[in-house]
Amino acid sequence: MKPLCYLLCFMSFFAPAMLYAKAEPQQQETQTYQDLETFANVLNLLEEHYVEEISPHEVINSAINGMLTSLDPHSSYMPPDHYKELQEETKGSFSGIGIEITIRDGVLTVVSPIEGTPAYRQGLQAGDQLIKINGQFTKDMTLMDAVKQLRGPRGQKVEISIHRQGIQGLQEISLLRDVIPLHSVKSFLLEPGLLYTRITNFQITTTRDFRKALQNARKEQALKGLILDLRGNPGGLLDQAVKIADIFLDQGIIVSTRGRDPEMDMIFDAHQGNRQDDFPMIILVNGGSASASEIVAGALQDHNRAMIVGTRTFGKGSVQTVIPLPNGAGLRMTTARYYTPSGQSIQATGITPDLVIPFADTNKKGSWAVREKDLPNHFTNTNGKKEKTATGENKQEKIRSKLAADNQLRSALFILKNLSK
């Protein structure tokens, strides 16, 4: 009888919990309706008794944004005009100062300046905190509101106040909005057979442009090594990151995603036969390398296809899904975390380089990358032998100058030359 007693006692102890578990969803639904009723009552009281007349539309939009930002810094509600701007970012052009921003520890923070933009030229750096925009404190500003303040017609001035680690007080910076370049791939030969390629962000044409850069380099001569520069690359389109990594892998997982919804659980595999090159490869990263950049670096590191050089990456290991809404607005919602081929999440930890080399800022402007104006777009010149020679000498001088100013690139080239022997 003893076992039966134990069984009955076990069942009687857990029965209330089992019944409660079944009732819980219904209780949650009831609570949700009660909370929505409370929200409607508060809105009604504001409309009738607030000291000034309010716009219910603006208040509701603010409430939606507050709901999303309470979850994580990357989820947001985009009114129709913001949603349209997001679409333009990946396939058109827009005007602004050229920075990718996020909210870190409750503070509006620069992920990375975009190369060749006003923010880049003024020396803004990853990690800079935006305290004011046009005199307005950003403490309670949503991510999308901040983006709206920073963007606008070309030629208009934007005043920002930033706090930079290690510097006391605020730095006041004035910038003129400009058209933000959307050409994300730039490349040139550092030495015969050794190609430098920089991806500034991952857009709809990135893989196409990257393949074209490789083809143009091969027209000169066979490639013996590649430096892929992802420093300051804030990310972008997931599918483009997967396709870039796929160029250098022919088997195995590139990245996987896992969310609460099973539909968000996906595995992206390399395609057999895609890999065409076995040359040594180095990827440069830093604290401004985020999201899609970390996918590429993590995949090629885990598969031992590339050596990662630089400093620890940003650590954005979440996936956002953009959902269009009936009113023309959009909802950007975090739906999953992504994992490297080894199963590691880099959320808030980042990718640790195989060789850690801090950047030595010789010009004190935080400008560690090659500027767009210095990057040759082609390798031949048809304007005559004398001019061709001068142009070639000019290119070599620019390369020498950039190598002298960029210790990370210089170290990567030294390693690559030894690996390619």
N, C-alpha and C positions, 0 to 999 in steps of 0.2 A: 504493500500500500504506500510505502514511502515514496517511490518514484512518482506515483499518481499525485500524491500530495504536493511534491515539488512542482509538477507540471501545472496543477491548478493554481498554486501560489504564483507561479511565473505569469500565467495568463491573467490572473486577477490584478497583478501589479502593473502590467503593461496595457491592459484593456483601455483604461481612461486615456492614456497617451495615444493609442491607436485611434480611438474615436476622435480625439482632439485633432490629430493629423488629418483625418478625413474632413473635419469641419473647417480647418484652417483656410483653405481657398475661399470658401463662402464668406468667412469672417473678413478676409482681406478685401474681397469685393465690396462688402458692406462698408468697410472703413474707407475705401476709395470714394464711394458715392458720398459719404459724409464729408470727406475732405473737399470734394468738388463743390458741395453745397456751401461749405465754409468759405471757399474761394469766391463763389458767386455773391455771398453775403458781404464779404469784405469789399469786393469791387463795387457793389451797390452803395455801401456806406461811403466809399471814396467819391463816387459820382455825386452823391447828394450833399455831403457835409465837409469834404476836404476844403482847406482854406482857399485854394484856387481851383479853377475849373481844370479838369484833367481830360486827357484823350484816352478813352478806354482801349483803343487800338494799340497805342504805345505802351500802356500799362500791361496789357496782356502779352505783348511781344517781349517786354522786359521780364515778365514772370516766366515765360517759356525759356528765355535765355538763362535766367537764374536757376531753373530746374536742371538744365543741361550742364551748366558750369559747376553745379554742386556734385556732379558725377565724376568728371575728369576734365582736364584742360583742353582736350581736343574735340569734344562734342560741342556742337553749336547749331543754332537756328539761323538760317540765312534768308532774310527777306528777298523778294524777287530781284532787286537790284544787286544784292550781294551774290546771289546764286548765279546771276548772269556773269558777274565778274569772275567767279570761280571757273566757269566754263571757258571764259576768254583766256585764263591763265595757261590752260593746257593746249590750246590750239589757235590762239590769236595773239593779241598784245594788250597791254594795259599801262597806265601811267601811275607812277608812285615814286617812292624813294629806294625801293629794292632791298627789302629785308624780309626774311622769314621769321615770324615771331611765335611764341607760345607763352603759356602761363606756368611759371615754375615757382613753387613755394608761395603761391598767391601773388607773384609779381610778374608783370609783363616783361618778357625776356627775349633777347635776340638769339635765335637759333643760328642764323648765319646771314651775312650780307651777300647779295647776289653779285657776282663778278661783273664789273663794268657799269655799275649803277651809281647814283649819287651817294648812297649809303656806303658803298665800297670805297669810293674815292675819298670820302671824308673819314675813313678809317674806323667805322663801326666794327665791333668784334663780337664773335659768339660769346654769350654770357653777359653782355651789357644789359643793364636793367633800364627800361624806359619808365621814368618817373613822371614825366609830363609830356604831353603832346599839345602844341599850340597853347601853352599856359594852363592846360587842364590836367589835373592829377589823374593818373591811370588806375588808382587803387581799386575803384569799383567799376572799372571799364571792362566790358566783355571783349573777347578776342576779336569778334567781328566788328564791334564798334571802333576798336583801335585800328583795324585794317581800313575801315571807312575813313577815319581821320587822316591816315597816312597817304591814302590814294587821292587822286584828283587830277584836274587838267594839268597838262605839261606846262612847265614854266612857273607854276605857283609855288610860293615858299611854304615850307613846313618847319616849325621850330620845335625841337625836342630837347629834353633834359635827361641825361643818362647818368647812371651810377656805374662805375667800373671798379671791380675788385682791385684793391691795392692803391686806389686813388681817393683822397679825401674830398668830400663835397661833390656837387653835381657839375657835370660838364654841359654847357649850353652849345648846341649845334644847330646851325641853320642849313637847310638843304632846299634845293629847287627840284620839284618833281620832274621826272623825265620819262620817256617811253622805256619800259623795261625790256631788255633784249631777251628773246626766247630761243636763241640758238644755243643749245645746251652742250654741244660738243666742239672742242677746239683741240688741235693737235699739231705737232711738228717733230721733226727728227732732231734729237739731241746730238747724236753722232750717227755715222753710217750704220743702219740696221737697228738702231735703238730708238724706239718711238715713245714720245711723251703724248698722252691723251688726257684731257681734262673733261669731266662731265660736271657741269655746274648745277643741274637739276634733272629730274627724270620727267620728260614730257612726251607727247604723243609721237614725236619724230626722233626721239633719242636713239633708239636701236638702229634705225635706218641711217642716221647721220654717223653713228659710231662705225657701222660696217663700211660706210663709204670712206671714212678716215683710214681704216685699215687697208682698204683696196688702193687708195691713193698712195699710201706709204709703200705698198708692195710694188707699185709701178717703178719706184726708185730703185729698190733692191729687196732681197729677201730679209724678212724681219728676224732679228736675233734676240730681241727682248722688248718688253713693254712696261712702261710706268703708267698706271692708271691713277689719276689724281682725283680723289673724291673729297678732298678737304673743303670744308665750307659748303658742301652739297647738302641742302636741307631735306632732300627726298623728292617725292612726287608720286608718279604712277607706279603701282605695284607690278603691273604686267611688264612694264619696261625694264624694271630692275631684274625681274626673272629672265627676260630675254637676253639682257646683257650677260648675266651669269651663264646662261645656256650656251653662249658662244664659246666658252672656255671649258665646258663640261660635256661629257657624252653619256653619263650615267649617274644615278643617285639623286637624292633629294636636294633641291635648291633651297626651298623654304616651305614650312607648313604653318597653317593657321588653325587656331582652336578658339571656339567661342561657346557661349551658353547654348546658342541655337546650333543643333547638329549641322545645319546647312552651311554654317560658317567654318566647319572643319574641312580644310582642303589641304592637299599635298601637291606641290608643284615639282615635277621631276624633270631632270635634264633629258634631252632627246638624243638618242643614240645616233651617231654620225654627224652631229653638229660641230663637234670639236675638230678644228682643222690645224691647230697650232700647238706645238709642244715647247715653244720658247719660254724662258723664264719670265716671270711676271711679278711686279711689285705694285701694291696698292697703297697710296698715301691717304691717311685719314687724320682727323683731329676732332676736337670737341664740337665743331660745326657740322660734322658728318652725321646725318640722322636718317632714320626711317629706311627709305629705299636704298640709300647708300650703305647702311648697315646690313641690309639683306645681301647685297653683292659681296661686301667684304666678308661677312660671316660665312657665306656659302663657299667662296673660294679658299678661305682659310681652313674650314673644316675638311675640305676635300684635298688639302695640301697642294692646291693649284697655284696659289700666289702667297707671297710673303707680305704681311701687313706691317707697315712702317708708319710711325708718327706718334700720336697721343690717343688716349682713350676716346671713343666716340660718344655721341650725345646720349644714347640710351632710350630711344623712342621705339618700343617694341609692340606697339598697338596698331591695329588696322581700323581705319575709318571707312564706313560705307556712306555714300551720298545718295539720299533718297529724294526724288522730286515730289513736291506736294502739289495738290490741285490748284492752289492759288498762285502758282508760279514760283513759290519759295522752295527752299531745299533744307533738308535735315542732314547734317553731318553727324553721324553717330558711331561711336566706338563699338565695334561688333566682335572683335577677336583680338587675341595676341598672336604674334608670329614667333616662330622658333627656328633656330639654325638647324642645319642637317644633323648635328649631334644631339638635338633635342633641347638646347639651351635657350631660355628666354633672355633677351638682352634688355628688357624693360628696366629702366632706371640704373642699369649697370653698364651698358654699352659693350662694344667690342674692344678687347685688350689687344694692342698690336703685338706681333711677334718680336718686334724690335722697337722699344720706346725711345723716341728722339724728340724732345721738346723743341719748339720752334724758337730760334734766336732772332728776335725782332730788331734788326739793325737799323730800320728807318723810323722806329717808334710810332708807326701808324697802324700796326697790325696787318700790314699788307703782305701776306706770306705767299700769295699765289701769283702766277704770271698774269699780267694785265692783258685785256682783250686787244688793245692797240698794238701790243708787242707780238701777237701771235700771227705768223704768216699763214695765209689761207691756201697757198699753193706752193709748189716746189720748183716751178719752172718760170722762166721769163723770156718773152719773145721779142723784147725791144732792142735786141742787138747785143753783141758779145761784150762790149765795154760796160754797158749798163747792167747786164746780167751778172758780171763779176762783182761790180760794186754792190748790187743788191744782195748777192750771196755773202759778201763780207759783212754787210750791215746785219743780216740775219744772224750770222755767227757771233757778232759783237753783242747783239741783244741776248742771245742764248748764254754767252759767257757772263753777261751782266746779271741775268736772272739766277744763274747757278751760284754766283758769288753772293747774292742777297738771300738765297733760300737754302739754308743748311739741310733741311729735310730732303729737298729735291737733290741736292748735291750728294747726300749720303745714299739715297736710293739709286742714283746713277752709278756710284762707286760699287755698290753691291751687285747691281745688274750686270755691269761689265765683267765682274769676276764670275758670276753665274753663267754668263753666256760664252765663256771661253771654251 
